[in-house]
Amino acid sequence: MKVVSKRDAVRLSTETLFKPVNGRTATTRTRFDKGKYANNLIGRECPDIAGVIAVFSERRKDKDGPYWALYCYSV
């Protein structure tokens, strides 16, 4: 499985609403990892995890400054 952009992850999640995976739709969005350079992971391979459809990065900001967080959609 590859780390994809947020746009592709949302598209994959939306597709499961009409074509469920294993009879279930992707409704769970979970923080996968957090780090300053997580955006550099887009396009790289990550291990296949049962039930995870897509892993994507999202830019966030807190009192310490900007960072990237990895999220995943799972079924």
mmJSON file of the N, C-alpha and C atoms, coordinates in Angstrom:
{"data_MODEL":{"atom_site":{
"group_PDB":["ATOM","ATOM","ATOM","ATOM","ATOM","ATOM","ATOM","ATOM","ATOM","ATOM","ATOM","ATOM","ATOM","ATOM","ATOM","ATOM","ATOM","ATOM","ATOM","ATOM","ATOM","ATOM","ATOM","ATOM","ATOM","ATOM","ATOM","ATOM","ATOM","ATOM","ATOM","ATOM","ATOM","ATOM","ATOM","ATOM","ATOM","ATOM","ATOM","ATOM","ATOM","ATOM","ATOM","ATOM","ATOM","ATOM","ATOM","ATOM","ATOM","ATOM","ATOM","ATOM","ATOM","ATOM","ATOM","ATOM","ATOM","ATOM","ATOM","ATOM","ATOM","ATOM","ATOM","ATOM","ATOM","ATOM","ATOM","ATOM","ATOM","ATOM","ATOM","ATOM","ATOM","ATOM","ATOM","ATOM","ATOM","ATOM","ATOM","ATOM","ATOM","ATOM","ATOM","ATOM","ATOM","ATOM","ATOM","ATOM","ATOM","ATOM","ATOM","ATOM","ATOM","ATOM","ATOM","ATOM","ATOM","ATOM","ATOM","ATOM","ATOM","ATOM","ATOM","ATOM","ATOM","ATOM","ATOM","ATOM","ATOM","ATOM","ATOM","ATOM","ATOM","ATOM","ATOM","ATOM","ATOM","ATOM","ATOM","ATOM","ATOM","ATOM","ATOM","ATOM","ATOM","ATOM","ATOM","ATOM","ATOM","ATOM","ATOM","ATOM","ATOM","ATOM","ATOM","ATOM","ATOM","ATOM","ATOM","ATOM","ATOM","ATOM","ATOM","ATOM","ATOM","ATOM","ATOM","ATOM","ATOM","ATOM","ATOM","ATOM","ATOM","ATOM","ATOM","ATOM","ATOM","ATOM","ATOM","ATOM","ATOM","ATOM","ATOM","ATOM","ATOM","ATOM","ATOM","ATOM","ATOM","ATOM","ATOM","ATOM","ATOM","ATOM","ATOM","ATOM","ATOM","ATOM","ATOM","ATOM","ATOM","ATOM","ATOM","ATOM","ATOM","ATOM","ATOM","ATOM","ATOM","ATOM","ATOM","ATOM","ATOM","ATOM","ATOM","ATOM","ATOM","ATOM","ATOM","ATOM","ATOM","ATOM","ATOM","ATOM","ATOM","ATOM","ATOM","ATOM","ATOM","ATOM","ATOM","ATOM","ATOM","ATOM","ATOM","ATOM","ATOM","ATOM","ATOM","ATOM","ATOM","ATOM","ATOM","ATOM","ATOM"],
"id":[1,2,3,4,5,6,7,8,9,10,11,12,13,14,15,16,17,18,19,20,21,22,23,24,25,26,27,28,29,30,31,32,33,34,35,36,37,38,39,40,41,42,43,44,45,46,47,48,49,50,51,52,53,54,55,56,57,58,59,60,61,62,63,64,65,66,67,68,69,70,71,72,73,74,75,76,77,78,79,80,81,82,83,84,85,86,87,88,89,90,91,92,93,94,95,96,97,98,99,100,101,102,103,104,105,106,107,108,109,110,111,112,113,114,115,116,117,118,119,120,121,122,123,124,125,126,127,128,129,130,131,132,133,134,135,136,137,138,139,140,141,142,143,144,145,146,147,148,149,150,151,152,153,154,155,156,157,158,159,160,161,162,163,164,165,166,167,168,169,170,171,172,173,174,175,176,177,178,179,180,181,182,183,184,185,186,187,188,189,190,191,192,193,194,195,196,197,198,199,200,201,202,203,204,205,206,207,208,209,210,211,212,213,214,215,216,217,218,219,220,221,222,223,224,225],
"type_symbol":["N","C","C","N","C","C","N","C","C","N","C","C","N","C","C","N","C","C","N","C","C","N","C","C","N","C","C","N","C","C","N","C","C","N","C","C","N","C","C","N","C","C","N","C","C","N","C","C","N","C","C","N","C","C","N","C","C","N","C","C","N","C","C","N","C","C","N","C","C","N","C","C","N","C","C","N","C","C","N","C","C","N","C","C","N","C","C","N","C","C","N","C","C","N","C","C","N","C","C","N","C","C","N","C","C","N","C","C","N","C","C","N","C","C","N","C","C","N","C","C","N","C","C","N","C","C","N","C","C","N","C","C","N","C","C","N","C","C","N","C","C","N","C","C","N","C","C","N","C","C","N","C","C","N","C","C","N","C","C","N","C","C","N","C","C","N","C","C","N","C","C","N","C","C","N","C","C","N","C","C","N","C","C","N","C","C","N","C","C","N","C","C","N","C","C","N","C","C","N","C","C","N","C","C","N","C","C","N","C","C","N","C","C","N","C","C","N","C","C","N","C","C","N","C","C"],
"label_atom_id":["N","CA","C","N","CA","C","N","CA","C","N","CA","C","N","CA","C","N","CA","C","N","CA","C","N","CA","C","N","CA","C","N","CA","C","N","CA","C","N","CA","C","N","CA","C","N","CA","C","N","CA","C","N","CA","C","N","CA","C","N","CA","C","N","CA","C","N","CA","C","N","CA","C","N","CA","C","N","CA","C","N","CA","C","N","CA","C","N","CA","C","N","CA","C","N","CA","C","N","CA","C","N","CA","C","N","CA","C","N","CA","C","N","CA","C","N","CA","C","N","CA","C","N","CA","C","N","CA","C","N","CA","C","N","CA","C","N","CA","C","N","CA","C","N","CA","C","N","CA","C","N","CA","C","N","CA","C","N","CA","C","N","CA","C","N","CA","C","N","CA","C","N","CA","C","N","CA","C","N","CA","C","N","CA","C","N","CA","C","N","CA","C","N","CA","C","N","CA","C","N","CA","C","N","CA","C","N","CA","C","N","CA","C","N","CA","C","N","CA","C","N","CA","C","N","CA","C","N","CA","C","N","CA","C","N","CA","C","N","CA","C","N","CA","C","N","CA","C","N","CA","C","N","CA","C","N","CA","C","N","CA","C"],
"label_alt_id":[null,null,null,null,null,null,null,null,null,null,null,null,null,null,null,null,null,null,null,null,null,null,null,null,null,null,null,null,null,null,null,null,null,null,null,null,null,null,null,null,null,null,null,null,null,null,null,null,null,null,null,null,null,null,null,null,null,null,null,null,null,null,null,null,null,null,null,null,null,null,null,null,null,null,null,null,null,null,null,null,null,null,null,null,null,null,null,null,null,null,null,null,null,null,null,null,null,null,null,null,null,null,null,null,null,null,null,null,null,null,null,null,null,null,null,null,null,null,null,null,null,null,null,null,null,null,null,null,null,null,null,null,null,null,null,null,null,null,null,null,null,null,null,null,null,null,null,null,null,null,null,null,null,null,null,null,null,null,null,null,null,null,null,null,null,null,null,null,null,null,null,null,null,null,null,null,null,null,null,null,null,null,null,null,null,null,null,null,null,null,null,null,null,null,null,null,null,null,null,null,null,null,null,null,null,null,null,null,null,null,null,null,null,null,null,null,null,null,null,null,null,null,null,null,null],
"label_comp_id":["MET","MET","MET","LYS","LYS","LYS","VAL","VAL","VAL","VAL","VAL","VAL","SER","SER","SER","LYS","LYS","LYS","ARG","ARG","ARG","ASP","ASP","ASP","ALA","ALA","ALA","VAL","VAL","VAL","ARG","ARG","ARG","LEU","LEU","LEU","SER","SER","SER","THR","THR","THR","GLU","GLU","GLU","THR","THR","THR","LEU","LEU","LEU","PHE","PHE","PHE","LYS","LYS","LYS","PRO","PRO","PRO","VAL","VAL","VAL","ASN","ASN","ASN","GLY","GLY","GLY","ARG","ARG","ARG","THR","THR","THR","ALA","ALA","ALA","THR","THR","THR","THR","THR","THR","ARG","ARG","ARG","THR","THR","THR","ARG","ARG","ARG","PHE","PHE","PHE","ASP","ASP","ASP","LYS","LYS","LYS","GLY","GLY","GLY","LYS","LYS","LYS","TYR","TYR","TYR","ALA","ALA","ALA","ASN","ASN","ASN","ASN","ASN","ASN","LEU","LEU","LEU","ILE","ILE","ILE","GLY","GLY","GLY","ARG","ARG","ARG","GLU","GLU","GLU","CYS","CYS","CYS","PRO","PRO","PRO","ASP","ASP","ASP","ILE","ILE","ILE","ALA","ALA","ALA","GLY","GLY","GLY","VAL","VAL","VAL","ILE","ILE","ILE","ALA","ALA","ALA","VAL","VAL","VAL","PHE","PHE","PHE","SER","SER","SER","GLU","GLU","GLU","ARG","ARG","ARG","ARG","ARG","ARG","LYS","LYS","LYS","ASP","ASP","ASP","LYS","LYS","LYS","ASP","ASP","ASP","GLY","GLY","GLY","PRO","PRO","PRO","TYR","TYR","TYR","TRP","TRP","TRP","ALA","ALA","ALA","LEU","LEU","LEU","TYR","TYR","TYR","CYS","CYS","CYS","TYR","TYR","TYR","SER","SER","SER","VAL","VAL","VAL"],
"label_asym_id":["A","A","A","A","A","A","A","A","A","A","A","A","A","A","A","A","A","A","A","A","A","A","A","A","A","A","A","A","A","A","A","A","A","A","A","A","A","A","A","A","A","A","A","A","A","A","A","A","A","A","A","A","A","A","A","A","A","A","A","A","A","A","A","A","A","A","A","A","A","A","A","A","A","A","A","A","A","A","A","A","A","A","A","A","A","A","A","A","A","A","A","A","A","A","A","A","A","A","A","A","A","A","A","A","A","A","A","A","A","A","A","A","A","A","A","A","A","A","A","A","A","A","A","A","A","A","A","A","A","A","A","A","A","A","A","A","A","A","A","A","A","A","A","A","A","A","A","A","A","A","A","A","A","A","A","A","A","A","A","A","A","A","A","A","A","A","A","A","A","A","A","A","A","A","A","A","A","A","A","A","A","A","A","A","A","A","A","A","A","A","A","A","A","A","A","A","A","A","A","A","A","A","A","A","A","A","A","A","A","A","A","A","A","A","A","A","A","A","A","A","A","A","A","A","A"],
"label_entity_id":["1","1","1","1","1","1","1","1","1","1","1","1","1","1","1","1","1","1","1","1","1","1","1","1","1","1","1","1","1","1","1","1","1","1","1","1","1","1","1","1","1","1","1","1","1","1","1","1","1","1","1","1","1","1","1","1","1","1","1","1","1","1","1","1","1","1","1","1","1","1","1","1","1","1","1","1","1","1","1","1","1","1","1","1","1","1","1","1","1","1","1","1","1","1","1","1","1","1","1","1","1","1","1","1","1","1","1","1","1","1","1","1","1","1","1","1","1","1","1","1","1","1","1","1","1","1","1","1","1","1","1","1","1","1","1","1","1","1","1","1","1","1","1","1","1","1","1","1","1","1","1","1","1","1","1","1","1","1","1","1","1","1","1","1","1","1","1","1","1","1","1","1","1","1","1","1","1","1","1","1","1","1","1","1","1","1","1","1","1","1","1","1","1","1","1","1","1","1","1","1","1","1","1","1","1","1","1","1","1","1","1","1","1","1","1","1","1","1","1","1","1","1","1","1","1"],
"label_seq_id":[1,1,1,2,2,2,3,3,3,4,4,4,5,5,5,6,6,6,7,7,7,8,8,8,9,9,9,10,10,10,11,11,11,12,12,12,13,13,13,14,14,14,15,15,15,16,16,16,17,17,17,18,18,18,19,19,19,20,20,20,21,21,21,22,22,22,23,23,23,24,24,24,25,25,25,26,26,26,27,27,27,28,28,28,29,29,29,30,30,30,31,31,31,32,32,32,33,33,33,34,34,34,35,35,35,36,36,36,37,37,37,38,38,38,39,39,39,40,40,40,41,41,41,42,42,42,43,43,43,44,44,44,45,45,45,46,46,46,47,47,47,48,48,48,49,49,49,50,50,50,51,51,51,52,52,52,53,53,53,54,54,54,55,55,55,56,56,56,57,57,57,58,58,58,59,59,59,60,60,60,61,61,61,62,62,62,63,63,63,64,64,64,65,65,65,66,66,66,67,67,67,68,68,68,69,69,69,70,70,70,71,71,71,72,72,72,73,73,73,74,74,74,75,75,75],
"pdbx_PDB_ins_code":[null,null,null,null,null,null,null,null,null,null,null,null,null,null,null,null,null,null,null,null,null,null,null,null,null,null,null,null,null,null,null,null,null,null,null,null,null,null,null,null,null,null,null,null,null,null,null,null,null,null,null,null,null,null,null,null,null,null,null,null,null,null,null,null,null,null,null,null,null,null,null,null,null,null,null,null,null,null,null,null,null,null,null,null,null,null,null,null,null,null,null,null,null,null,null,null,null,null,null,null,null,null,null,null,null,null,null,null,null,null,null,null,null,null,null,null,null,null,null,null,null,null,null,null,null,null,null,null,null,null,null,null,null,null,null,null,null,null,null,null,null,null,null,null,null,null,null,null,null,null,null,null,null,null,null,null,null,null,null,null,null,null,null,null,null,null,null,null,null,null,null,null,null,null,null,null,null,null,null,null,null,null,null,null,null,null,null,null,null,null,null,null,null,null,null,null,null,null,null,null,null,null,null,null,null,null,null,null,null,null,null,null,null,null,null,null,null,null,null,null,null,null,null,null,null],
"Cartn_x":[0.852,0.0,0.901,0.493,1.251,0.574,1.379,0.843,0.351,-0.908,-1.517,-1.832,-2.237,-2.635,-4.007,-4.358,-5.643,-6.798,-6.633,-7.667,-7.964,-6.904,-7.095,-7.686,-7.285,-7.816,-9.308,-9.738,-11.166,-11.942,-11.364,-12.015,-12.185,-11.135,-11.222,-12.25,-12.303,-13.274,-14.697,-14.897,-16.217,-16.643,-15.683,-16.014,-16.533,-16.033,-16.493,-17.934,-18.456,-19.864,-20.761,-20.286,-21.082,-20.661,-19.383,-18.874,-18.158,-18.883,-18.269,-17.172,-16.145,-15.061,-15.396,-15.488,-15.86,-17.187,-18.096,-19.41,-19.429,-18.314,-18.253,-17.773,-18.187,-17.757,-16.678,-15.877,-14.783,-15.354,-15.537,-16.082,-15.097,-14.024,-13.086,-11.879,-11.59,-10.389,-9.532,-8.337,-7.485,-6.133,-5.566,-4.211,-3.251,-2.412,-1.494,-0.119,0.365,1.675,1.724,2.679,2.8,4.281,4.62,6.018,6.201,7.341,7.608,7.74,8.235,8.517,7.619,6.438,5.528,5.092,5.102,4.692,5.655,6.893,7.865,7.548,6.585,6.247,5.246,4.65,3.661,4.314,3.664,4.174,5.049,5.437,6.268,5.405,6.007,5.307,5.226,4.119,3.986,3.443,3.652,3.196,1.673,1.22,-0.223,-0.75,-1.795,-2.43,-3.871,-4.31,-5.663,-6.699,-7.61,-8.696,-8.403,-7.16,-6.81,-6.916,-7.674,-7.853,-6.83,-6.594,-5.704,-4.983,-3.733,-2.939,-2.586,-2.82,-2.552,-1.993,-1.35,-0.794,-1.641,-1.673,-2.44,-1.626,-1.59,-0.834,-1.642,-0.985,-1.618,-0.727,-1.263,-0.503,-0.944,0.022,-0.299,0.603,0.653,1.418,2.911,3.4,4.817,5.153,4.155,4.391,3.756,4.021,3.394,4.037,3.232,3.711,2.784,3.171,2.355,1.931,0.701,0.205,-0.254,0.054,-0.415,-1.726,-2.722,-4.026,-4.321,-5.247,-5.657,-7.173,-7.739,-9.15,-9.183,-9.975,-10.068,-11.527,-11.718,-13.071,-13.302],
"Cartn_y":[-1.162,0.0,1.228,2.255,3.494,4.574,5.506,6.696,7.605,8.0,8.792,10.193,11.053,12.406,12.352,13.411,13.451,13.364,13.975,13.952,12.516,11.725,10.339,9.505,9.787,9.043,9.289,10.53,10.85,10.187,10.166,9.508,8.011,7.358,5.936,5.683,6.558,6.407,6.56,7.518,7.737,6.556,5.957,4.799,3.64,3.479,2.376,2.559,3.785,3.989,3.279,3.192,2.578,1.151,0.818,-0.54,-0.938,-1.417,-1.75,-2.797,-2.667,-3.632,-4.599,-5.879,-6.906,-6.581,-5.943,-5.625,-4.417,-3.687,-2.539,-1.301,-0.144,1.11,1.749,2.611,3.277,4.467,4.302,5.389,5.846,5.1,5.41,6.14,7.299,8.05,8.115,7.58,7.432,8.072,8.706,9.232,8.059,8.025,6.927,7.253,8.462,8.88,10.396,11.0,12.445,12.795,13.727,14.12,15.291,15.931,17.132,16.843,15.654,15.354,14.275,14.102,13.06,13.31,14.556,14.843,14.223,13.977,13.361,11.894,11.329,9.918,9.66,10.713,10.513,9.782,8.711,7.9,6.748,6.721,5.627,4.471,3.304,2.102,2.053,1.53,1.262,-0.152,-0.792,-2.182,-2.286,-3.373,-3.621,-3.985,-3.286,-3.537,-3.932,-5.009,-5.506,-4.445,-4.178,-3.243,-1.801,-1.463,-0.078,0.083,1.083,1.33,2.329,3.396,4.455,5.102,5.489,6.258,7.568,8.702,10.006,10.962,12.038,13.032,14.303,14.994,16.226,17.234,18.455,19.493,20.011,20.118,20.61,21.678,22.39,23.432,23.494,23.618,23.795,24.889,25.017,26.102,26.004,24.8,24.608,24.835,25.045,25.296,24.237,24.319,23.386,21.997,20.987,19.614,18.86,17.66,16.798,15.594,15.181,13.998,12.984,11.731,10.66,10.119,10.034,9.485,8.303,7.472,6.364,6.195,5.731,5.344,3.82,3.31,1.866,1.423,0.146,-0.416,-1.247],
"Cartn_z":[0.0,0.0,0.0,-0.731,-0.792,0.037,0.53,1.188,0.067,0.113,-0.961,-0.456,-1.371,-0.985,-0.312,0.391,1.089,0.096,-1.049,-2.077,-2.514,-2.756,-3.159,-2.029,-0.799,0.348,0.521,0.369,0.493,-0.636,-1.835,-2.966,-2.688,-2.185,-1.86,-0.768,0.216,1.294,0.77,-0.127,-0.711,-1.57,-2.3,-3.128,-2.292,-1.063,-0.231,0.227,0.133,0.468,-0.535,-1.796,-2.853,-3.148,-2.88,-3.067,-1.784,-0.783,0.507,0.382,1.212,1.292,2.422,2.095,3.068,3.757,3.017,3.565,4.483,4.595,5.503,4.752,5.214,4.611,5.482,4.863,5.59,6.356,7.631,8.434,9.504,9.696,10.762,10.213,10.787,10.427,11.685,11.61,12.776,12.53,13.554,13.433,13.421,12.421,12.195,12.779,12.549,13.028,12.947,13.625,13.638,13.571,12.703,12.608,11.679,11.776,11.003,9.509,9.164,7.764,7.179,7.712,7.229,5.796,5.319,3.953,2.947,3.331,2.434,2.161,2.861,2.7,1.585,0.999,-0.068,-1.226,-1.662,-2.76,-2.31,-1.057,-0.554,-0.089,-0.081,0.356,1.878,2.39,3.813,3.949,5.072,5.211,5.114,4.518,4.435,5.812,6.219,7.506,7.216,7.817,7.563,7.915,6.973,7.216,6.851,6.538,6.189,4.683,4.242,2.811,2.298,3.061,2.593,3.765,3.53,4.485,3.794,4.465,3.859,4.894,4.411,5.329,5.286,6.398,6.515,7.311,6.846,7.54,8.718,9.85,11.07,11.686,12.659,13.33,14.785,15.677,17.081,17.644,18.957,19.569,19.295,18.963,18.676,17.21,16.379,14.962,14.079,12.771,11.834,11.891,11.561,11.461,10.518,10.142,9.301,10.118,9.965,10.654,9.611,9.841,8.976,9.531,8.679,9.048,8.15,8.584,7.737,7.821,6.728,6.694,6.787,7.695,7.858,7.853,7.626,7.611,8.835],
"occupancy":[1.0,1.0,1.0,1.0,1.0,1.0,1.0,1.0,1.0,1.0,1.0,1.0,1.0,1.0,1.0,1.0,1.0,1.0,1.0,1.0,1.0,1.0,1.0,1.0,1.0,1.0,1.0,1.0,1.0,1.0,1.0,1.0,1.0,1.0,1.0,1.0,1.0,1.0,1.0,1.0,1.0,1.0,1.0,1.0,1.0,1.0,1.0,1.0,1.0,1.0,1.0,1.0,1.0,1.0,1.0,1.0,1.0,1.0,1.0,1.0,1.0,1.0,1.0,1.0,1.0,1.0,1.0,1.0,1.0,1.0,1.0,1.0,1.0,1.0,1.0,1.0,1.0,1.0,1.0,1.0,1.0,1.0,1.0,1.0,1.0,1.0,1.0,1.0,1.0,1.0,1.0,1.0,1.0,1.0,1.0,1.0,1.0,1.0,1.0,1.0,1.0,1.0,1.0,1.0,1.0,1.0,1.0,1.0,1.0,1.0,1.0,1.0,1.0,1.0,1.0,1.0,1.0,1.0,1.0,1.0,1.0,1.0,1.0,1.0,1.0,1.0,1.0,1.0,1.0,1.0,1.0,1.0,1.0,1.0,1.0,1.0,1.0,1.0,1.0,1.0,1.0,1.0,1.0,1.0,1.0,1.0,1.0,1.0,1.0,1.0,1.0,1.0,1.0,1.0,1.0,1.0,1.0,1.0,1.0,1.0,1.0,1.0,1.0,1.0,1.0,1.0,1.0,1.0,1.0,1.0,1.0,1.0,1.0,1.0,1.0,1.0,1.0,1.0,1.0,1.0,1.0,1.0,1.0,1.0,1.0,1.0,1.0,1.0,1.0,1.0,1.0,1.0,1.0,1.0,1.0,1.0,1.0,1.0,1.0,1.0,1.0,1.0,1.0,1.0,1.0,1.0,1.0,1.0,1.0,1.0,1.0,1.0,1.0,1.0,1.0,1.0,1.0,1.0,1.0,1.0,1.0,1.0,1.0,1.0,1.0],
"B_iso_or_equiv":[0.0,0.0,0.0,0.0,0.0,0.0,0.0,0.0,0.0,0.0,0.0,0.0,0.0,0.0,0.0,0.0,0.0,0.0,0.0,0.0,0.0,0.0,0.0,0.0,0.0,0.0,0.0,0.0,0.0,0.0,0.0,0.0,0.0,0.0,0.0,0.0,0.0,0.0,0.0,0.0,0.0,0.0,0.0,0.0,0.0,0.0,0.0,0.0,0.0,0.0,0.0,0.0,0.0,0.0,0.0,0.0,0.0,0.0,0.0,0.0,0.0,0.0,0.0,0.0,0.0,0.0,0.0,0.0,0.0,0.0,0.0,0.0,0.0,0.0,0.0,0.0,0.0,0.0,0.0,0.0,0.0,0.0,0.0,0.0,0.0,0.0,0.0,0.0,0.0,0.0,0.0,0.0,0.0,0.0,0.0,0.0,0.0,0.0,0.0,0.0,0.0,0.0,0.0,0.0,0.0,0.0,0.0,0.0,0.0,0.0,0.0,0.0,0.0,0.0,0.0,0.0,0.0,0.0,0.0,0.0,0.0,0.0,0.0,0.0,0.0,0.0,0.0,0.0,0.0,0.0,0.0,0.0,0.0,0.0,0.0,0.0,0.0,0.0,0.0,0.0,0.0,0.0,0.0,0.0,0.0,0.0,0.0,0.0,0.0,0.0,0.0,0.0,0.0,0.0,0.0,0.0,0.0,0.0,0.0,0.0,0.0,0.0,0.0,0.0,0.0,0.0,0.0,0.0,0.0,0.0,0.0,0.0,0.0,0.0,0.0,0.0,0.0,0.0,0.0,0.0,0.0,0.0,0.0,0.0,0.0,0.0,0.0,0.0,0.0,0.0,0.0,0.0,0.0,0.0,0.0,0.0,0.0,0.0,0.0,0.0,0.0,0.0,0.0,0.0,0.0,0.0,0.0,0.0,0.0,0.0,0.0,0.0,0.0,0.0,0.0,0.0,0.0,0.0,0.0,0.0,0.0,0.0,0.0,0.0,0.0],
"pdbx_formal_charge":[null,null,null,null,null,null,null,null,null,null,null,null,null,null,null,null,null,null,null,null,null,null,null,null,null,null,null,null,null,null,null,null,null,null,null,null,null,null,null,null,null,null,null,null,null,null,null,null,null,null,null,null,null,null,null,null,null,null,null,null,null,null,null,null,null,null,null,null,null,null,null,null,null,null,null,null,null,null,null,null,null,null,null,null,null,null,null,null,null,null,null,null,null,null,null,null,null,null,null,null,null,null,null,null,null,null,null,null,null,null,null,null,null,null,null,null,null,null,null,null,null,null,null,null,null,null,null,null,null,null,null,null,null,null,null,null,null,null,null,null,null,null,null,null,null,null,null,null,null,null,null,null,null,null,null,null,null,null,null,null,null,null,null,null,null,null,null,null,null,null,null,null,null,null,null,null,null,null,null,null,null,null,null,null,null,null,null,null,null,null,null,null,null,null,null,null,null,null,null,null,null,null,null,null,null,null,null,null,null,null,null,null,null,null,null,null,null,null,null,null,null,null,null,null,null],
"auth_seq_id":[1,1,1,2,2,2,3,3,3,4,4,4,5,5,5,6,6,6,7,7,7,8,8,8,9,9,9,10,10,10,11,11,11,12,12,12,13,13,13,14,14,14,15,15,15,16,16,16,17,17,17,18,18,18,19,19,19,20,20,20,21,21,21,22,22,22,23,23,23,24,24,24,25,25,25,26,26,26,27,27,27,28,28,28,29,29,29,30,30,30,31,31,31,32,32,32,33,33,33,34,34,34,35,35,35,36,36,36,37,37,37,38,38,38,39,39,39,40,40,40,41,41,41,42,42,42,43,43,43,44,44,44,45,45,45,46,46,46,47,47,47,48,48,48,49,49,49,50,50,50,51,51,51,52,52,52,53,53,53,54,54,54,55,55,55,56,56,56,57,57,57,58,58,58,59,59,59,60,60,60,61,61,61,62,62,62,63,63,63,64,64,64,65,65,65,66,66,66,67,67,67,68,68,68,69,69,69,70,70,70,71,71,71,72,72,72,73,73,73,74,74,74,75,75,75],
"auth_comp_id":["MET","MET","MET","LYS","LYS","LYS","VAL","VAL","VAL","VAL","VAL","VAL","SER","SER","SER","LYS","LYS","LYS","ARG","ARG","ARG","ASP","ASP","ASP","ALA","ALA","ALA","VAL","VAL","VAL","ARG","ARG","ARG","LEU","LEU","LEU","SER","SER","SER","THR","THR","THR","GLU","GLU","GLU","THR","THR","THR","LEU","LEU","LEU","PHE","PHE","PHE","LYS","LYS","LYS","PRO","PRO","PRO","VAL","VAL","VAL","ASN","ASN","ASN","GLY","GLY","GLY","ARG","ARG","ARG","THR","THR","THR","ALA","ALA","ALA","THR","THR","THR","THR","THR","THR","ARG","ARG","ARG","THR","THR","THR","ARG","ARG","ARG","PHE","PHE","PHE","ASP","ASP","ASP","LYS","LYS","LYS","GLY","GLY","GLY","LYS","LYS","LYS","TYR","TYR","TYR","ALA","ALA","ALA","ASN","ASN","ASN","ASN","ASN","ASN","LEU","LEU","LEU","ILE","ILE","ILE","GLY","GLY","GLY","ARG","ARG","ARG","GLU","GLU","GLU","CYS","CYS","CYS","PRO","PRO","PRO","ASP","ASP","ASP","ILE","ILE","ILE","ALA","ALA","ALA","GLY","GLY","GLY","VAL","VAL","VAL","ILE","ILE","ILE","ALA","ALA","ALA","VAL","VAL","VAL","PHE","PHE","PHE","SER","SER","SER","GLU","GLU","GLU","ARG","ARG","ARG","ARG","ARG","ARG","LYS","LYS","LYS","ASP","ASP","ASP","LYS","LYS","LYS","ASP","ASP","ASP","GLY","GLY","GLY","PRO","PRO","PRO","TYR","TYR","TYR","TRP","TRP","TRP","ALA","ALA","ALA","LEU","LEU","LEU","TYR","TYR","TYR","CYS","CYS","CYS","TYR","TYR","TYR","SER","SER","SER","VAL","VAL","VAL"],
"auth_asym_id":["A","A","A","A","A","A","A","A","A","A","A","A","A","A","A","A","A","A","A","A","A","A","A","A","A","A","A","A","A","A","A","A","A","A","A","A","A","A","A","A","A","A","A","A","A","A","A","A","A","A","A","A","A","A","A","A","A","A","A","A","A","A","A","A","A","A","A","A","A","A","A","A","A","A","A","A","A","A","A","A","A","A","A","A","A","A","A","A","A","A","A","A","A","A","A","A","A","A","A","A","A","A","A","A","A","A","A","A","A","A","A","A","A","A","A","A","A","A","A","A","A","A","A","A","A","A","A","A","A","A","A","A","A","A","A","A","A","A","A","A","A","A","A","A","A","A","A","A","A","A","A","A","A","A","A","A","A","A","A","A","A","A","A","A","A","A","A","A","A","A","A","A","A","A","A","A","A","A","A","A","A","A","A","A","A","A","A","A","A","A","A","A","A","A","A","A","A","A","A","A","A","A","A","A","A","A","A","A","A","A","A","A","A","A","A","A","A","A","A","A","A","A","A","A","A"],
"auth_atom_id":["N","CA","C","N","CA","C","N","CA","C","N","CA","C","N","CA","C","N","CA","C","N","CA","C","N","CA","C","N","CA","C","N","CA","C","N","CA","C","N","CA","C","N","CA","C","N","CA","C","N","CA","C","N","CA","C","N","CA","C","N","CA","C","N","CA","C","N","CA","C","N","CA","C","N","CA","C","N","CA","C","N","CA","C","N","CA","C","N","CA","C","N","CA","C","N","CA","C","N","CA","C","N","CA","C","N","CA","C","N","CA","C","N","CA","C","N","CA","C","N","CA","C","N","CA","C","N","CA","C","N","CA","C","N","CA","C","N","CA","C","N","CA","C","N","CA","C","N","CA","C","N","CA","C","N","CA","C","N","CA","C","N","CA","C","N","CA","C","N","CA","C","N","CA","C","N","CA","C","N","CA","C","N","CA","C","N","CA","C","N","CA","C","N","CA","C","N","CA","C","N","CA","C","N","CA","C","N","CA","C","N","CA","C","N","CA","C","N","CA","C","N","CA","C","N","CA","C","N","CA","C","N","CA","C","N","CA","C","N","CA","C","N","CA","C","N","CA","C","N","CA","C","N","CA","C","N","CA","C","N","CA","C"],
"pdbx_PDB_model_num":[1,1,1,1,1,1,1,1,1,1,1,1,1,1,1,1,1,1,1,1,1,1,1,1,1,1,1,1,1,1,1,1,1,1,1,1,1,1,1,1,1,1,1,1,1,1,1,1,1,1,1,1,1,1,1,1,1,1,1,1,1,1,1,1,1,1,1,1,1,1,1,1,1,1,1,1,1,1,1,1,1,1,1,1,1,1,1,1,1,1,1,1,1,1,1,1,1,1,1,1,1,1,1,1,1,1,1,1,1,1,1,1,1,1,1,1,1,1,1,1,1,1,1,1,1,1,1,1,1,1,1,1,1,1,1,1,1,1,1,1,1,1,1,1,1,1,1,1,1,1,1,1,1,1,1,1,1,1,1,1,1,1,1,1,1,1,1,1,1,1,1,1,1,1,1,1,1,1,1,1,1,1,1,1,1,1,1,1,1,1,1,1,1,1,1,1,1,1,1,1,1,1,1,1,1,1,1,1,1,1,1,1,1,1,1,1,1,1,1,1,1,1,1,1,1]
}}}
